[in-house]
Amino acid sequence: MADQNDKRNAGLILYDSHFLNFEDNVQDFFIEHEVGHIKHGDLNGLEREDAYKLLLKRCCGIIPKLELKADVYAASVVGRNVAKKALLQMAKCKFLPLITKRELFLRWIYISLMPSKKLNKHA
């Protein structure tokens, strides 16, 4: 068990009222997705320049590997069908830009095609 004073893998998950409109199991996916980022240490030492590079990649339609890893982790916890449902429901949100909807659909495909053995490995 980690020392409670160890902040290296600490994280804060923020959400807004849109999140509360999702079903509980869909909310669970998104929470576990963020937990996946924390467990993988994706944000540890992330410098502003690195954050800009990630944002630029996303604007160019490139999905950062850390997003796919976090999706796989979350799917391994809540199940593939819940993960797929969550990604599709998020993609249907009217407030999201088209590039983000495209990314969510591609992440849905990635989870859909992921062999079960690989999903279970991350549980």
matplotlib code that plots the C-alpha trace (Angstrom):
import matplotlib.pyplot as plt

x = [0.0, 1.3, 2.3, -0.6, 1.9, 3.2, 1.7, 3.3, 0.2, -2.3, -5.0, -8.1, -11.0, -13.2, -16.6, -19.5, -23.3, -23.2, -21.4, -24.3, -26.7, -24.9, -26.1, -24.1, -22.2, -21.2, -20.0, -18.0, -16.2, -15.2, -14.0, -12.0, -10.6, -9.2, -8.0, -6.2, -4.3, -3.4, -2.3, -0.2, 1.4, 0.4, 0.3, 3.4, 5.9, 3.8, 5.3, 3.3, 5.1, 4.2, 0.5, 0.6, 2.0, -0.8, -3.4, -1.8, -1.8, -5.5, -6.3, -4.6, -6.8, -4.0, -5.2, -2.5, -1.5, -2.2, -5.9, -6.1, -4.3, -6.7, -9.6, -8.3, -7.8, -11.3, -12.8, -11.0, -12.7, -16.2, -16.4, -16.1, -19.8, -20.0, -16.9, -18.3, -21.6, -19.8, -17.7, -20.7, -22.8, -20.0, -19.6, -23.3, -23.0, -24.0, -21.4, -18.4, -16.5, -16.5, -12.8, -13.5, -16.5, -14.2, -11.6, -14.3, -15.5, -12.0, -11.4, -14.7, -13.3, -10.1, -11.9, -14.3, -11.4, -9.2, -8.8, -10.5, -7.2, -5.6, -8.5, -8.3, -4.6, -5.1, -7.6]
y = [0.0, 3.4, 6.0, 8.5, 11.3, 10.1, 12.5, 11.0, 9.0, 11.3, 12.7, 14.8, 14.0, 16.9, 16.6, 18.9, 18.5, 16.7, 13.8, 13.4, 12.8, 9.5, 6.2, 5.0, 2.3, 4.8, 7.2, 4.3, 3.8, 7.5, 7.4, 4.2, 5.8, 8.6, 6.1, 4.4, 7.6, 7.9, 4.2, 4.5, 7.8, 9.5, 12.9, 12.6, 15.3, 16.4, 19.7, 22.4, 21.8, 18.1, 19.1, 21.4, 18.5, 16.2, 18.9, 19.5, 15.7, 15.5, 18.5, 16.7, 13.6, 11.6, 9.7, 9.7, 6.2, 7.3, 7.7, 4.2, 2.7, 4.4, 3.1, -0.4, -0.2, 1.1, -1.6, -4.2, -3.0, -2.2, -4.6, -4.1, -3.5, -0.7, 0.9, 0.8, 2.2, 5.0, 6.1, 6.1, 8.1, 10.6, 10.9, 11.8, 14.8, 17.9, 20.2, 18.3, 19.3, 17.0, 16.1, 14.9, 12.8, 11.2, 10.4, 8.8, 6.7, 5.5, 4.6, 2.7, 0.7, 0.1, -1.3, -3.3, -5.0, -5.6, -9.3, -10.4, -11.8, -8.4, -6.7, -9.3, -8.8, -5.2, -6.0]
z = [0.0, -0.9, 1.7, 2.1, 1.9, -1.5, -4.0, -7.1, -8.0, -6.5, -8.8, -8.9, -11.1, -12.1, -13.8, -14.6, -14.8, -18.1, -16.4, -14.0, -16.9, -17.7, -16.2, -13.2, -15.1, -17.8, -15.1, -13.7, -17.0, -17.1, -13.4, -14.1, -17.2, -15.1, -12.4, -15.3, -16.0, -12.3, -12.1, -15.2, -14.0, -17.2, -15.7, -13.4, -14.4, -17.4, -18.4, -20.1, -23.4, -23.3, -22.6, -25.6, -27.8, -26.6, -27.4, -30.9, -31.6, -30.7, -32.9, -35.8, -35.1, -33.5, -30.4, -27.7, -26.5, -22.9, -23.8, -25.3, -22.3, -19.9, -21.9, -21.8, -18.0, -17.5, -19.8, -17.9, -14.7, -15.9, -18.9, -22.7, -23.3, -20.7, -22.1, -25.7, -24.4, -22.5, -25.5, -27.8, -25.3, -24.9, -28.7, -29.0, -26.7, -28.6, -26.9, -28.2, -31.3, -34.3, -33.9, -30.4, -31.5, -34.2, -31.5, -29.3, -32.1, -33.0, -29.3, -29.4, -32.4, -30.5, -27.5, -29.7, -31.5, -28.4, -27.8, -24.5, -23.3, -23.5, -21.7, -18.8, -18.5, -17.4, -14.7]

ax = plt.figure().add_subplot(projection="3d")
ax.plot(x, y, z, "-o")
ax.set_aspect("equal")
plt.show()
